[in-house]
Amino acid sequence: MRHPHPRTHRIRAAAVLLTALLSAGGLAAPATAAPPPPAPAEELALTPPMGFNNWNSTHCRAEFNEDMVKGIADLFVTEGLKDAGYQYVNLDDCWALPQRDADGKLVPDPARFPHGISAVADYVHAKGLKLGIYTSAGTKTCDGAGFPGALGHEESDARQFADWGVDYLKYDNCNNQGVDAQQRYRTMRDALRATGRPIVYSICEWGENKPWEWASDVGQLWRTTGDISDSWGSMLSILKQNLPLAPYAGPGHWNDPDMLEVGNGGMTDTEYRSHFSLWSVMAAPLLIGTDLRTASPATLDVLGNKEVIAVDQDPLGRQGTVVSSEGGRWVVAKEMADGSRAVALFNESGTAQRVATSAAAVGLPRAPGYTLRDLWRNRDTNTAGTLAATVPAHGTVLLRVSADGHWAEHPPAVELGLDEAPFIERDTPTTLTTTVTGLGRTPARQVSAALTGPDGWTVRALSPSTAAELPNGASLRTRWRVTAPPGTSTGSYALALRVWYRSPAGERVATDLPVTASVVLPPPAGTSYLSDLPWLSAVSGWGPVERDTSNGEQAAGDGSPLTIGSAVYAKGLGVHAASEVAYYAGRHCEKVTAEVGIDDEKGTKGSVAFEIWADGVRAASSGALTNAQAAQPLTADVTGARVVRLVVNDGGDGSDSDHADWADARLSC
């Protein structure tokens, strides 16, 4: 979806399904639904389509052309992506001229595609790949230049696509003239089938008409949400809308939470691994959205992880379901064709958290032990049944767990952790406590732990850092004195907990837990405006978090004076749902106060819910607020909290236009 005014079309009807389920970042498992009908007779897309689409990286800029498309096809082969399962090289909007020819036919833009679409298809097919194309179920496509859509031209356009050798059609929803969605999408389905060419049909109507309820006999995949953008907030919002729709997915009919943003630069490598892991456990189409000609090795490593791809492409075709989600600690499990489970331990929050579940909870049968495969570290261990890890902020540990009878062939699993998130007040030595816990059916032996810091830091063990043996459930706890050099700047620093141990067979195993330590200043005594204090982290659904202005939604500094119900506020924070801003309170503070509401810059649009969290406890909530309401006072007791988080969630109608203000937000210490 690329609307002429994209910022007003974010998350629509699909979000309504989610609203009743979300509470403080949590999500209940979806109600059981009747299984969808079997795949269409042509048996297209029996696993989620994998490939490339240019839109997220090029939009309609000049670099989208024939040379780019051919170059992507070349890279699919040379970089091993074809071998990993990627096969579709898809064109998005702006490939055509704005006008049809005298016979009403579509005309490829001769500047972009001088040899025509058929020649590009031949080139792609010669590589053993397939070509996709784009149009809209309206009179024009979504780009503001107004390229011809297919409404009223379905048979002619479908025939052209088939004659050119097209293998995949993305069919958008712009300029639809109010014609019934089911009618429009079924008309193109019939036109595609009439060509006799097998063409995967991607329905892109943004979830507005709940296509998961009617499109399983229309297309092979359907968009469940508005457009993704290259931001953590956007990815997270779309994830939460798509997760409850698991009962509707299966071979030949897939929920599509939009294309991948991996590699486009708006998220960290950790966040991109989460993005890829979660799309895979949701059995989502994997359409690369970055320009592979400039992709980094880290990007290619994520996109090319065959073990993660195998989770997405599993022939059973189950979408992962939510096992638990309390406090931003998500467990999503996917049944696999071989009886194993893929399990995503996902940490939504801005600080490291322990995420845990069990083999029984994810649906595995009782067994003496289980084989535990870490799909990012590519190693096997055995577990007695506990599945747990300390997951970094915005990170995901993706496991494949089997009751396969071979568990004893692998060394025991151990869990590495920290008692508390490592905040180090500047110029003050800090004590951190690490844990190493045995999870295996067999014991870990000759266990040794070491904590290291950046150059110039001093790290000294205050208690034993070795153990002769750790059977299942036993822990080695070590206290460490950590001292940063005097005058160390505030910010994030990398530490590492490294552990060595031996299996009962004598195999030496090494594992580690990257640790992000934050050097912070204690909050000032008295009452301070939060917009004047440094934050630990700040995430906004669209555009950055703004200090003392509204969100604006696009670039930093594009907001206006904070205004709620015509009342203007000089101080505060402007955000867009879903958002979270975290502050270090260091157990020194007692209260947060604010006037909260929807900013006037979006007129009558928007609805949100404000929350204040003290560590892992929700200390205050506004309930759903709309633009029709004046600013509401919100006060939270945060006594004893190390971290205070200001959270804004969707208020019930999707996050379209959810510009939220924390006006006059203050912290009392």
VMD Tcl script that draws the C-alpha trace (Angstrom):
set ca {
  {0.00 0.00 0.00}
  {1.39 3.38 -0.96}
  {-1.26 6.01 -0.52}
  {-0.99 9.51 -1.95}
  {-0.99 10.63 1.70}
  {0.64 7.68 3.49}
  {0.82 9.15 6.96}
  {-2.98 9.05 7.30}
  {-3.25 5.37 6.40}
  {-1.43 3.33 8.98}
  {-3.21 0.56 10.77}
  {-6.83 -0.08 10.00}
  {-9.47 -2.68 10.57}
  {-7.12 -5.53 11.44}
  {-6.10 -3.68 14.58}
  {-9.64 -3.83 15.97}
  {-9.21 -7.57 16.39}
  {-6.11 -6.96 18.50}
  {-7.37 -4.23 20.77}
  {-9.31 -6.36 23.20}
  {-6.35 -8.70 23.48}
  {-3.60 -6.19 24.16}
  {-2.99 -5.05 27.69}
  {0.31 -3.67 28.86}
  {2.14 -5.30 25.98}
  {0.41 -8.63 26.57}
  {-1.66 -10.69 24.19}
  {-3.96 -13.56 24.87}
  {-3.88 -16.60 22.63}
  {-6.46 -16.28 19.83}
  {-9.72 -18.14 20.05}
  {-9.89 -21.32 18.03}
  {-11.34 -20.75 14.58}
  {-12.63 -23.21 12.03}
  {-9.75 -24.38 9.80}
  {-9.61 -22.63 6.44}
  {-10.42 -24.56 3.26}
  {-7.64 -26.46 1.50}
  {-5.30 -24.79 -0.95}
  {-6.71 -23.99 -4.40}
  {-6.52 -26.70 -7.02}
  {-3.50 -25.15 -8.72}
  {-1.54 -25.66 -5.45}
  {0.32 -22.39 -5.60}
  {2.35 -21.09 -2.64}
  {2.15 -24.23 -0.56}
  {4.80 -22.54 1.57}
  {4.99 -18.77 2.10}
  {6.41 -16.99 -0.98}
  {10.04 -15.89 -0.72}
  {11.68 -13.29 -2.88}
  {12.38 -9.59 -3.35}
  {10.33 -6.43 -3.84}
  {11.98 -3.11 -4.64}
  {9.53 -0.75 -2.93}
  {10.98 -0.47 0.57}
  {14.42 0.47 -0.73}
  {13.71 2.47 -3.90}
  {10.08 3.58 -3.94}
  {9.65 5.22 -7.37}
  {13.13 6.69 -7.60}
  {15.12 6.42 -10.79}
  {17.28 3.53 -9.56}
  {14.26 1.24 -9.91}
  {14.86 -0.02 -13.42}
  {15.72 -3.01 -15.58}
  {19.36 -3.06 -14.52}
  {18.42 -3.17 -10.86}
  {16.00 -6.04 -11.35}
  {18.53 -8.06 -13.32}
  {21.18 -7.28 -10.71}
  {18.95 -8.59 -7.94}
  {18.38 -11.80 -9.90}
  {22.14 -12.17 -10.30}
  {22.69 -11.68 -6.57}
  {20.04 -14.27 -5.71}
  {22.34 -16.78 -7.39}
  {25.79 -15.51 -6.39}
  {24.93 -14.81 -2.74}
  {23.21 -18.15 -2.22}
  {19.74 -16.69 -1.72}
  {18.24 -18.83 -4.46}
  {19.67 -21.91 -2.74}
  {18.16 -20.66 0.53}
  {14.69 -20.64 -1.05}
  {14.16 -17.14 -2.46}
  {12.64 -17.28 -5.94}
  {10.44 -14.25 -6.77}
  {11.97 -11.02 -8.10}
  {9.03 -8.62 -7.90}
  {8.46 -5.20 -9.45}
  {6.40 -2.72 -7.49}
  {4.69 0.53 -8.56}
  {5.98 2.89 -11.31}
  {7.06 0.27 -13.85}
  {4.46 1.50 -16.38}
  {3.75 4.70 -18.26}
  {0.94 6.86 -16.82}
  {-1.28 6.22 -19.85}
  {-2.43 3.07 -21.59}
  {-1.91 2.78 -25.35}
  {-4.61 3.24 -27.98}
  {-5.73 -0.37 -27.47}
  {-6.05 0.06 -23.73}
  {-2.90 -1.95 -23.03}
  {-0.37 -1.26 -20.29}
  {2.94 0.17 -21.53}
  {6.20 -0.46 -19.67}
  {8.16 2.74 -19.05}
  {10.81 2.72 -21.82}
  {13.24 4.71 -19.63}
  {13.09 2.17 -16.82}
  {12.53 -0.98 -18.88}
  {13.85 -0.32 -22.39}
  {13.57 -3.98 -23.37}
  {10.10 -4.46 -21.90}
  {8.81 -6.68 -19.13}
  {8.90 -9.86 -21.20}
  {12.66 -9.55 -21.70}
  {13.16 -9.02 -17.96}
  {11.03 -12.10 -17.26}
  {13.15 -14.12 -19.68}
  {16.32 -12.99 -17.88}
  {14.90 -13.87 -14.47}
  {13.56 -17.22 -15.68}
  {16.96 -18.09 -17.16}
  {18.34 -17.88 -13.62}
  {15.78 -20.41 -12.42}
  {13.80 -17.63 -10.71}
  {10.34 -16.10 -11.13}
  {9.11 -12.57 -11.88}
  {6.42 -10.64 -10.05}
  {4.58 -7.46 -10.99}
  {2.29 -4.90 -9.35}
  {-0.94 -3.06 -10.02}
  {-3.94 -1.82 -8.05}
  {-7.58 -2.89 -7.81}
  {-8.54 0.68 -8.66}
  {-8.49 3.15 -11.49}
  {-4.93 4.18 -10.63}
  {-2.10 2.76 -8.55}
  {-1.01 4.24 -5.23}
  {1.83 6.46 -6.40}
  {0.88 10.11 -6.71}
  {1.87 10.14 -10.39}
  {-1.24 8.07 -11.09}
  {-0.19 5.01 -13.05}
  {-3.06 2.95 -14.52}
  {-4.81 0.51 -12.21}
  {-6.63 -2.61 -13.30}
  {-10.22 -1.82 -12.23}
  {-12.31 -2.43 -15.34}
  {-9.30 -3.84 -17.22}
  {-8.84 -7.08 -15.31}
  {-9.03 -9.54 -18.22}
  {-6.80 -7.49 -20.50}
  {-4.20 -6.80 -17.82}
  {-4.13 -10.39 -16.60}
  {-3.59 -11.58 -20.18}
  {-0.71 -9.12 -20.62}
  {0.90 -10.31 -17.41}
  {0.59 -13.94 -18.47}
  {1.92 -13.22 -21.97}
  {4.94 -11.46 -20.46}
  {5.72 -14.48 -18.28}
  {4.73 -12.99 -14.95}
  {4.57 -15.47 -12.05}
  {3.28 -13.30 -9.17}
  {0.87 -10.36 -8.91}
  {0.68 -7.93 -6.01}
  {-2.75 -6.28 -6.26}
  {-3.08 -3.07 -4.24}
  {-6.18 -1.18 -3.07}
  {-5.79 2.48 -4.03}
  {-8.34 4.52 -6.00}
  {-10.88 1.72 -5.74}
  {-13.87 4.02 -6.32}
  {-15.74 2.45 -3.43}
  {-16.35 -0.82 -5.28}
  {-16.81 -3.79 -2.96}
  {-13.41 -5.31 -2.13}
  {-14.47 -8.92 -2.45}
  {-15.92 -8.20 -5.87}
  {-12.78 -6.42 -7.08}
  {-10.37 -9.09 -5.86}
  {-12.48 -11.99 -7.12}
  {-12.73 -10.41 -10.55}
  {-8.94 -10.37 -10.87}
  {-8.74 -13.90 -9.47}
  {-11.00 -15.09 -12.27}
  {-9.03 -13.16 -14.86}
  {-5.74 -14.65 -13.70}
  {-7.14 -18.17 -13.71}
  {-8.55 -17.68 -17.19}
  {-5.05 -17.10 -18.56}
  {-4.08 -20.67 -17.72}
  {-0.75 -19.48 -16.29}
  {-0.03 -20.25 -12.62}
  {0.35 -16.78 -11.07}
  {0.63 -16.34 -7.30}
  {-1.98 -13.76 -6.30}
  {-1.09 -11.38 -3.46}
  {-4.11 -9.46 -2.15}
  {-2.98 -6.10 -0.78}
  {-6.10 -4.46 0.64}
  {-4.40 -3.67 3.98}
  {-6.70 -5.80 6.13}
  {-9.52 -3.26 5.79}
  {-12.16 -5.86 4.96}
  {-10.73 -8.76 7.00}
  {-9.55 -10.77 3.97}
  {-8.49 -13.64 6.22}
  {-12.22 -14.36 6.57}
  {-13.01 -14.55 2.83}
  {-9.88 -14.66 0.66}
  {-8.63 -18.22 1.09}
  {-10.29 -19.18 -2.20}
  {-9.34 -15.89 -3.87}
  {-5.58 -15.46 -3.48}
  {-2.60 -17.20 -1.98}
  {-1.76 -14.42 0.50}
  {-3.40 -11.30 1.85}
  {-2.08 -8.26 3.65}
  {-3.32 -8.12 7.23}
  {-2.12 -4.58 8.02}
  {-1.17 -1.20 6.65}
  {2.31 -0.57 5.31}
  {5.39 -1.42 7.30}
  {8.10 1.20 7.74}
  {11.74 0.77 8.67}
  {11.26 1.38 12.39}
  {10.97 -0.70 15.53}
  {7.58 0.78 16.40}
  {6.11 -0.03 13.00}
  {7.41 -3.60 12.99}
  {6.14 -4.19 16.53}
  {2.68 -2.80 15.80}
  {2.31 -5.00 12.70}
  {3.54 -8.06 14.59}
  {0.84 -7.60 17.22}
  {-1.89 -7.29 14.59}
  {-0.81 -10.38 12.67}
  {-0.26 -12.77 15.59}
  {-3.95 -13.34 16.45}
  {-4.71 -14.41 12.88}
  {-2.83 -17.72 13.07}
  {-5.95 -19.91 12.61}
  {-6.45 -18.51 9.10}
  {-3.01 -19.37 7.68}
  {-1.96 -22.57 5.96}
  {-0.62 -24.02 2.71}
  {-1.80 -21.88 -0.19}
  {-3.34 -19.13 1.99}
  {-1.05 -16.96 4.11}
  {-1.35 -13.96 6.37}
  {0.96 -11.27 4.98}
  {2.25 -8.69 7.50}
  {4.11 -6.88 4.68}
  {7.61 -7.01 3.29}
  {10.89 -7.22 5.17}
  {12.82 -4.12 6.17}
  {15.98 -6.04 7.10}
  {19.03 -4.04 6.00}
  {17.40 -0.70 5.29}
  {19.10 1.05 8.22}
  {16.25 2.12 10.48}
  {16.71 -0.67 13.03}
  {19.64 -2.34 14.74}
  {21.05 -5.72 13.76}
  {19.40 -7.16 16.89}
  {16.03 -5.72 15.85}
  {16.41 -7.01 12.30}
  {17.12 -10.53 13.64}
  {13.91 -10.23 15.66}
  {12.03 -9.03 12.58}
  {13.24 -11.99 10.53}
  {12.74 -14.51 13.34}
  {9.20 -13.37 14.08}
  {8.13 -13.24 10.42}
  {9.47 -16.77 10.07}
  {7.70 -18.15 13.13}
  {4.49 -16.50 11.82}
  {4.89 -18.32 8.48}
  {4.86 -14.93 6.76}
  {5.96 -14.34 3.17}
  {9.65 -13.41 3.18}
  {10.06 -10.66 0.59}
  {13.40 -8.90 0.87}
  {12.92 -5.13 0.91}
  {16.53 -3.93 0.85}
  {18.73 -3.23 -2.17}
  {20.89 -6.34 -2.20}
  {23.50 -4.56 -4.33}
  {24.57 -2.60 -1.24}
  {23.63 -5.12 1.47}
  {26.13 -5.63 4.29}
  {27.46 -9.05 5.31}
  {25.35 -8.79 8.48}
  {22.21 -8.25 6.38}
  {23.01 -11.19 4.12}
  {23.68 -13.36 7.18}
  {20.21 -12.60 8.52}
  {18.41 -13.06 5.20}
  {20.35 -16.22 4.37}
  {19.97 -18.16 7.64}
  {18.67 -21.45 6.26}
  {17.63 -22.83 9.64}
  {15.41 -19.83 10.32}
  {14.06 -19.97 6.76}
  {13.21 -23.64 7.33}
  {10.90 -22.54 10.15}
  {9.06 -20.24 7.77}
  {8.96 -22.81 4.96}
  {7.92 -25.82 7.03}
  {5.49 -27.87 4.89}
  {2.94 -28.30 7.69}
  {2.18 -24.61 7.17}
  {1.24 -23.65 10.72}
  {1.56 -20.04 11.83}
  {3.06 -19.66 15.29}
  {0.73 -18.87 18.16}
  {1.24 -16.88 21.34}
  {2.00 -19.01 24.41}
  {2.57 -16.04 26.74}
  {3.29 -12.32 26.49}
  {3.32 -10.79 29.95}
  {5.53 -7.76 30.57}
  {6.86 -7.64 27.04}
  {8.24 -11.19 27.37}
  {6.78 -13.05 24.40}
  {6.80 -16.77 23.73}
  {5.54 -17.73 20.27}
  {5.51 -21.41 19.29}
  {5.05 -23.01 15.86}
  {4.27 -26.67 15.31}
  {6.56 -28.24 12.70}
  {5.95 -31.13 10.32}
  {8.47 -33.39 12.10}
  {6.73 -32.93 15.47}
  {9.26 -30.42 16.80}
  {8.40 -26.88 17.85}
  {10.00 -23.64 16.73}
  {9.94 -21.33 19.74}
  {10.64 -17.60 19.64}
  {11.64 -16.06 22.97}
  {11.11 -12.38 22.16}
  {11.85 -9.40 24.40}
  {9.75 -6.39 23.41}
  {11.17 -4.15 26.13}
  {14.10 -1.75 26.10}
  {16.18 -3.67 28.67}
  {17.37 -7.29 28.80}
  {14.83 -9.70 30.28}
  {14.61 -13.39 31.09}
  {12.05 -15.08 28.82}
  {11.08 -18.61 29.78}
  {8.64 -21.38 28.98}
  {8.64 -25.18 28.97}
  {8.52 -28.02 26.48}
  {5.06 -28.92 27.76}
  {3.77 -25.35 27.36}
  {4.74 -25.25 23.68}
  {2.95 -28.53 23.00}
  {5.67 -31.17 23.15}
  {4.94 -34.55 24.73}
  {6.45 -35.66 28.03}
  {9.95 -37.03 27.47}
  {13.07 -37.81 29.55}
  {14.91 -34.98 27.76}
  {14.73 -32.73 24.72}
  {17.10 -31.58 22.01}
  {17.38 -27.81 21.98}
  {18.69 -26.18 18.76}
  {19.58 -22.48 18.83}
  {18.90 -21.35 15.25}
  {21.06 -18.22 15.38}
  {24.00 -19.82 17.18}
  {23.59 -23.09 15.25}
  {24.27 -25.43 18.15}
  {22.53 -28.24 19.99}
  {22.16 -28.86 23.71}
  {19.86 -30.98 25.85}
  {17.27 -29.72 28.29}
  {15.14 -31.41 30.92}
  {12.22 -29.29 29.72}
  {12.92 -25.66 30.60}
  {13.33 -23.28 27.64}
  {14.80 -20.03 28.90}
  {17.25 -17.29 27.99}
  {18.21 -13.78 28.99}
  {17.14 -11.95 25.83}
  {18.65 -8.56 25.01}
  {16.46 -5.51 24.52}
  {14.37 -5.92 21.34}
  {16.03 -9.30 20.78}
  {14.77 -12.78 19.93}
  {16.21 -16.19 20.74}
  {14.84 -18.65 18.19}
  {14.89 -22.31 19.20}
  {13.85 -25.59 17.65}
  {12.92 -28.10 20.30}
  {12.44 -31.83 19.73}
  {11.42 -34.81 21.83}
  {13.53 -36.93 19.48}
  {15.25 -39.41 21.76}
  {18.71 -38.13 20.79}
  {19.00 -35.56 23.55}
  {21.75 -37.45 25.37}
  {24.08 -37.00 22.37}
  {24.29 -33.27 23.13}
  {25.90 -31.35 26.00}
  {23.60 -29.92 28.68}
  {22.07 -26.49 28.21}
  {22.94 -23.74 30.65}
  {21.15 -20.44 31.10}
  {23.18 -17.26 31.61}
  {21.61 -14.30 33.35}
  {21.86 -11.15 35.44}
  {19.90 -10.43 38.60}
  {19.20 -6.86 37.44}
  {19.76 -4.73 34.38}
  {23.27 -3.25 34.73}
  {22.95 0.46 35.45}
  {26.18 2.04 36.62}
  {25.98 5.50 38.15}
  {28.93 7.48 36.89}
  {32.01 7.54 39.14}
  {30.40 4.96 41.45}
  {31.51 1.31 41.68}
  {28.59 -1.04 41.10}
  {27.94 -4.61 42.15}
  {26.44 -6.92 39.52}
  {25.33 -10.49 40.12}
  {25.48 -13.05 37.31}
  {23.93 -16.52 37.27}
  {24.72 -19.72 35.43}
  {21.89 -22.24 35.75}
  {21.88 -25.85 34.62}
  {18.94 -26.69 32.34}
  {20.14 -30.05 31.05}
  {18.95 -33.53 31.82}
  {22.68 -34.19 32.26}
  {24.82 -31.98 34.53}
  {27.26 -29.31 33.41}
  {30.66 -29.98 34.96}
  {33.75 -27.90 35.71}
  {31.82 -24.69 35.23}
  {33.77 -21.42 35.07}
  {32.41 -17.88 34.57}
  {34.17 -14.64 33.65}
  {32.76 -11.12 33.29}
  {34.74 -8.69 31.15}
  {34.27 -5.00 30.44}
  {35.61 -2.39 28.01}
  {39.26 -1.36 28.04}
  {40.05 0.57 31.19}
  {37.22 -0.89 33.24}
  {37.90 -2.96 36.34}
  {35.84 -6.10 36.95}
  {36.58 -8.18 40.06}
  {34.80 -11.28 41.37}
  {33.52 -10.87 44.94}
  {32.30 -14.48 45.26}
  {33.17 -17.83 43.63}
  {33.05 -17.92 39.84}
  {33.48 -21.69 39.44}
  {31.41 -24.77 40.28}
  {32.29 -28.45 40.11}
  {28.88 -29.39 38.75}
  {25.51 -27.83 37.91}
  {22.68 -30.37 37.69}
  {19.29 -29.34 36.36}
  {18.00 -26.31 38.28}
  {21.23 -25.59 40.19}
  {22.89 -22.17 39.79}
  {26.30 -20.60 40.14}
  {25.80 -17.05 41.40}
  {28.74 -14.67 41.24}
  {28.92 -11.11 42.55}
  {31.18 -8.75 40.62}
  {32.48 -5.28 41.47}
  {32.41 -3.21 38.26}
  {34.20 0.14 38.10}
  {34.27 2.41 35.08}
  {37.15 4.90 34.72}
  {36.52 8.28 36.37}
  {34.57 10.65 34.17}
  {33.23 7.94 31.84}
  {30.59 9.47 29.60}
  {26.99 8.39 30.04}
  {25.77 5.89 27.49}
  {25.80 2.20 26.65}
  {28.86 -0.03 26.99}
  {29.44 -3.66 26.05}
  {30.29 -6.22 28.72}
  {30.32 -9.98 28.25}
  {29.61 -12.91 30.54}
  {31.59 -15.90 29.28}
  {31.10 -19.42 30.61}
  {33.00 -22.65 30.02}
  {31.92 -26.12 31.10}
  {32.19 -29.79 30.21}
  {29.53 -32.30 29.30}
  {29.45 -35.72 31.05}
  {31.26 -37.08 27.98}
  {34.07 -34.57 28.49}
  {33.17 -32.22 25.63}
  {34.23 -28.65 26.43}
  {31.52 -26.09 25.76}
  {31.83 -22.31 25.65}
  {28.93 -19.91 25.67}
  {28.45 -16.23 26.31}
  {25.88 -13.57 27.12}
  {26.49 -10.10 25.66}
  {25.62 -7.52 28.31}
  {24.78 -3.88 27.66}
  {25.69 -1.76 30.68}
  {24.33 1.77 30.92}
  {26.44 4.44 32.56}
  {23.91 6.89 33.94}
  {23.57 9.98 36.06}
  {21.26 9.79 39.08}
  {18.11 11.85 38.53}
  {18.26 15.34 40.01}
  {16.65 15.94 43.37}
  {13.33 17.78 43.31}
  {10.86 17.93 40.42}
  {12.11 18.00 36.82}
  {10.43 18.09 33.44}
  {11.01 14.75 31.72}
  {11.70 16.54 28.44}
  {14.76 18.08 30.12}
  {16.17 14.72 31.30}
  {18.16 12.17 29.28}
  {16.23 9.05 28.44}
  {17.53 5.50 28.37}
  {15.62 4.63 25.21}
  {12.89 6.16 23.08}
  {10.74 4.38 20.49}
  {7.91 5.95 18.50}
  {5.59 4.28 16.00}
  {6.16 6.96 13.35}
  {8.80 9.66 13.50}
  {11.06 10.15 16.53}
  {10.02 11.07 20.05}
  {10.05 14.88 20.22}
  {10.95 17.10 23.19}
  {8.56 20.01 23.85}
  {6.78 19.66 20.49}
  {4.23 17.33 18.97}
  {5.32 14.21 17.10}
  {5.00 15.58 13.56}
  {5.41 11.98 12.35}
  {8.28 12.31 9.89}
  {11.72 13.86 10.48}
  {13.10 15.05 13.81}
  {11.98 18.56 14.68}
  {8.94 18.61 12.41}
  {6.37 18.93 15.22}
  {4.39 21.92 16.46}
  {3.70 23.28 19.96}
  {2.08 20.61 22.12}
  {-1.67 21.24 21.89}
  {-4.47 19.20 23.44}
  {-8.04 20.43 23.13}
  {-6.76 23.88 22.05}
  {-4.66 24.16 25.24}
  {-0.99 24.76 24.46}
  {1.79 23.36 26.64}
  {5.39 24.57 26.62}
  {6.90 21.37 28.02}
  {6.41 17.67 27.36}
  {6.98 14.81 24.94}
  {5.33 14.22 21.56}
  {5.06 10.58 20.41}
  {3.15 8.36 17.99}
  {1.62 5.08 19.17}
  {2.96 2.52 19.72}
  {5.69 4.20 21.74}
  {7.84 3.81 24.83}
  {10.21 6.27 26.52}
  {12.31 4.93 29.41}
  {14.11 6.92 32.15}
  {16.55 5.92 34.85}
  {15.09 6.62 38.28}
  {17.64 4.64 40.30}
  {15.24 4.06 43.22}
  {15.58 7.78 44.03}
  {12.14 8.96 42.83}
  {8.54 8.91 44.03}
  {6.13 10.26 41.42}
  {5.45 10.92 37.73}
  {2.74 13.39 36.71}
  {1.52 14.51 33.28}
  {-1.40 15.93 31.34}
  {-2.06 13.41 28.57}
  {-4.09 13.42 25.38}
  {-4.21 13.40 21.57}
  {-2.45 16.32 19.92}
  {-4.65 18.65 17.86}
  {-2.35 18.41 14.82}
  {-4.35 15.43 13.49}
  {-7.75 17.09 13.79}
  {-10.42 14.69 14.97}
  {-8.37 11.56 14.33}
  {-6.62 9.23 16.73}
  {-7.23 7.28 19.92}
  {-4.61 6.08 22.39}
  {-4.06 4.73 25.90}
  {-1.30 6.09 28.15}
  {0.51 3.96 30.73}
  {3.27 4.60 33.27}
  {5.36 1.62 34.34}
  {7.62 1.35 37.40}
  {10.06 -1.43 36.52}
  {7.76 -4.36 35.66}
  {4.61 -2.95 37.29}
  {2.00 -0.81 35.58}
  {1.63 2.11 37.97}
  {-0.98 4.18 36.10}
  {-3.21 3.98 33.04}
  {-5.44 6.52 31.32}
  {-7.69 4.09 29.51}
  {-8.60 4.88 25.91}
  {-8.63 8.59 25.02}
  {-9.76 10.31 21.83}
  {-9.14 13.70 20.26}
  {-12.56 14.82 21.47}
  {-11.31 14.83 25.07}
  {-9.36 17.52 26.84}
  {-6.05 16.67 28.48}
  {-6.42 14.19 31.34}
  {-4.24 14.23 34.49}
  {-2.19 11.08 35.03}
  {-0.17 10.39 38.19}
  {1.89 7.33 39.10}
  {3.66 6.27 42.29}
  {7.10 5.06 41.15}
  {8.72 4.77 44.57}
  {11.62 2.30 44.50}
  {11.69 1.87 40.73}
  {15.00 1.72 38.89}
  {13.39 2.41 35.49}
  {10.26 4.40 34.68}
  {8.63 3.84 31.29}
  {6.06 6.03 29.54}
  {4.06 3.82 27.18}
  {1.40 4.75 24.62}
  {-0.69 2.00 23.01}
  {-3.37 2.09 20.33}
  {-6.71 3.13 21.80}
  {-8.89 0.68 19.91}
  {-9.08 1.65 16.24}
  {-5.55 1.06 15.02}
  {-2.61 3.43 15.30}
  {-3.60 5.68 12.39}
  {-2.97 9.32 13.41}
  {-2.24 8.39 17.04}
  {-0.22 11.51 17.91}
  {0.01 11.48 21.69}
  {1.31 14.17 24.07}
  {2.82 13.77 27.51}
  {2.24 17.43 28.35}
  {3.92 18.89 31.44}
  {5.38 15.45 32.22}
  {7.42 15.66 35.44}
  {9.48 13.35 37.63}
  {9.71 14.01 41.38}
  {12.77 12.63 43.19}
}
mol new
graphics top color blue
foreach p $ca { graphics top sphere $p radius 0.5 }
foreach p [lrange $ca 0 end-1] q [lrange $ca 1 end] { graphics top cylinder $p $q radius 0.2 }
display resetview
